[in-house]
Amino acid sequence: MAVRAIDISRQGLCGKRFCKRCAIGKVCGGCDNGWCLVYRCRSSVRFVGVTFPSSACIFRGVCSGDFDGDAVKWLEAAERVVKCSRILERDEPELPLFIPIVDVLDEVSWVWRFVDVEAVVVKLEPFLESEELVRRFAEIKDRFDFDGKILLSSVIPDRFIEEFSVERYLEIAKQLDVDGMFVPDDYTYLDDPYVVSWRNVFRVVGRAGELINRLSGEVHLVGLVKGANRKQVTWCVKSQLDLGLRWFAFPVRGIPLNILRHLLEEVLKVFEKTGEKVRLIIYGISPHRLWALKGTVKFLEWVKVSIATMSWLLYARDNQAFWKGRFWQLPLEPLYMCNCKFCRGRDLLELVESRSALALHNLVEMRREAERVLAELRS
């Protein structure tokens, strides 16, 4: 039976929650998430270890309403920081179109010794796992022998998020002496009940405000584009714009391209209304995948777009080379005949054995591909 829009606004698609009585209803506007695991549970579609058996369901607090208080707490915190936080006002430096994500534990990824690199991203995750690593990479530019910009990414596995400490994050960033850092990450899955994804969007904005009030010096703060639907993405980005952020990272790994297109369109609409220059870092996607957006998404002239990815290194570890718009599995594809300075003079087996040469080849080719695809998406 079809569900009318008025029914959704009254009780939600699944009928489990009464949206008009919900404390976050004024922001959410009602649930219409057909992918929601609670809705699918009500339709007798359950998943072992997630919503089955009922005694172990991870969403029991959602159905009983026990989760609501946590969502309201973070909504109030987010609204408070948007109203009361210090507004960031500073000129943001330029960033290149392609920003490699590097592995601090793998010197093969320290590519600036062989090619010109203006900026890199390092991940927070290994530093959360090891205090010794933080001490080892204190003042990371000297350790890297790198004079470009270093951004610290907060995009981390879910297991770190619930116990995340802004204070600890700032302490790590200070010890590493990075040029920029992302707003603390949170998870917003498409199949979570909206009360969960909304809570986590509120938490992103709340922690952003907390970080701004503690920041000092010349560290640049990069906002995060988070949300499981258009309304969440809009609220998240607009709230961070109100805090004065003008750099944003959009973690897109795992998002289907058709949904990514809709969310990107929403982000660009918000940017268009500001009329100010904004930097958007599309984070965690290979440049060639963005070709699928051609003809559907057009980047605004004043929105400067960069692509940050580690795929150049990950594919090299799997003996794959990016060439002529696709990946080649080496040494199994004899038609691979790249003549770049990193491949020239090496047969396929030598390229596989020299992972450094393969990674450098992928970096140069993907950077060239990023320039082509971003130019097309502006035309």
ABEGO torsion letter per residue (X at the ends): XBBBAAAAAAAEAAGABBAAABAAAAAAGEBABAABAAAAAAAGBBBBGAAOBAAABAAAAAAAGAAAAAAAAAAAAAAAAAAABBBBBBBBBBBBABBBBBBAABAAABAAAABBBABBBBBAAAAAABAAAAAAABGAAAAAGBABBBBBBABBBAAAAAABBAAAAAAAAAAAGBABBBBBBBBBBAABBAAAAAAAAAAAAAAAAAAAAABBEABBBBBBBBEABAAAAAAAAAAAAAAGBABBBBBABGBBAAAAAAAAAAAAAAAAAAGBBBBBBBBGBBAAAAAAABGABBBBAABBBBBBBAAAAAAAAAGBBBBGGBBBBOAABAABABABAAABGBBAAAAAABAAAAAAAAAAAAAAAAAAAAAAAAX
